[in-house]
Amino acid sequence: MSNAVPQTGREKARTEVAETDKSEDTTEEFVPRGPLQTTRGVTTLDDAVVAKIAGMAAREVPGVYDMGNAARRAFSAVADRIPNAQTNVTGGISVSKGETQAAIDVTVVVEYGVSIVEVGNAIRRNVIEQVEGTAGLEVVEVNVNVVDVHLPEDDDDNASRSGTTSRNPELN
């Protein structure tokens, strides 16, 4: 059919339908945007999974005494006294996650005498390595919030308040 001849309404409608059918035939193929997305399906992770991985990674860093703010640590101390209770490794971790990326906030207490800068960088490095390697998410940022410094005297005060003494006579 020549373009010089004007089309009737029916011919024009048939041409438009044919062009629409052609465009539907050329649908875009699914392009995976990360290791969790494949042409055979998508793997999704709950925020709690990423928080557990990040929590374990942060706790592995030397110089980290505890995780979470004061209220979280007090709750964990009570929970630790319950027999057969599981340790909550997600305390002190906050995760914002999309389909392929995650941002993680870590709240820690560091031991006195360690370099907070070095501990913060080690936490960041370890969390990124573990989350990207284990979960397949790109970690765009890890914010480290140091809320306290644990002093050696804190352990001595807690032991004397509770009335416990060491079984080792050299330490009493």
N, C-alpha and C positions, 0 to 999 in steps of 0.2 A: 504494500500500500504506500502510495506516495504522500509525502507531507504537503504537497502543493494542493491536493484535493481536500476540501474541508470535510471533517468527519461528522457523521450524524451522531445523535445522542447515544444510540445503542453502540455504535462502533467505538465511541470515545470511552464509554463505560467498560466495554470489553478490554480495551487497551489498558485502562487503569487497573482492572482486576488482574490482568496478565503481569503488569509491572509489580503489583503488590505481591503476587505469588512468587515472582523471581526474587524479590527482596527477602521474603520469608525463607526461601531455599538457601540463601546465603547467610544464615544465622551465624553469629560469632561462636566460636568454640570456647569452652571453659578454659581459662588460663589460670593455673594455680598461682597464688600470690605468696606462698610460703610453704615450708615443709609440712604444715598441717593440712594443706589443701592439695588434693590430687584429682586427677580426672576420674578416679573411681570413688571418690567420696571425701568428706571433710571431717577432720578430728577436732572436737572442741574440748576446751579445758575449763573447768570451773575455777573461779578466783581462789578458792581454798587450796587447790592443787598447787598453783603457782606460789601461794603464800607459804605452804609447807616446804617447798623446795627452797625458797628464799630464806625461810627461818632456819632451816638446817645449815644452809651455806653460811649465814651470818654467825651462827653459834660456833662454827668450826674455826673462826678467826681468833688467833691468840690476842688476848687483851680485852675481849668481850666478856664482861662478868655476868650480865643478865640482859634480858630483853624486855621492852615495854616500859610504860610509865609507872608511877608509884602504885596506882590503883590496880593495874594489871599484875604487877609483881606481888602485891598483897594477896590477890585472889589466887595466883599460882601457888603461893606458899601454903595457903589453906588447902588447896586441891592436892598438893603433893603429900599431905598427911593422910589422905584417904587411901586405904589399901586397894591395890589393883587399879588405881586411877592412871590414865594415860597422861603423859606429859604433853602439854599444849605447845607445839613448836611454832604455832602461828602468832603467838603473843608478840606484840611489837612490830608486826608486819602489816602493811596496808598495800593492796594491789589495785591498780586501775588497768584493766586489760581490754584490748580490742581483739579483732580476729587474728592479727599477725604481730601485734606489738604489746608491750607491757611497760608500765611505769610503777616503780616499787618504792615505798617509804619504809625505812627501817629505824626503829627507836631502840636505843641501846644504853646500857650502863657500862662504862669502861673501868678497868682496873687503874688504880693510882700508879703513876710512874711510867705509863706507856704513852707513846706519842699518839694523840688523838687524830692527828692528820694521817699518820700511817695506818692506824686501825680503820679509820673511815675509808681510806683508799683500798685497803685489803678487803673490807666488807664489800665495797662496790665491785671490785674485781671478781671476788668469789661468787657473789650473787649473780652477776652478769654471766659468768662462765657456766654456772650450774643451770640457771634458768634457760639460757639459749641452748646449751648442750642437751639438757634433759627434756625440756618442754617444747623446744623448737620455736619459741617466740623471740622476736627481736626486742631486747631491753633497751628502751630509749633513754631511761634515766633511773638512777638509784639515789634517792635522797637519804642521807644518814643524819638522824637527829640524836645527839648525845644529851640525855636528860640528867645524868648523874655520874659521879666518879665514886667508885667503891674504895674506901680507905681500909687499910689493914686493921685499924682500931675497931672498925664496925664489927668484924668477926669476934674480937675479944669482948666487946660490950654485949653482944648477943649471947655469947657463951656464959658470961658471968650473970646476966639477967635470968637466964633459964636455969641456972644452978647446975649446969653440967660441967664436968671437969674431964680432962683427957685421961685416958687409961694409961698413957705413957707418962711415968713419973717425971721424966725430964722436962715435959712441957708444962707441968703444974707449978 
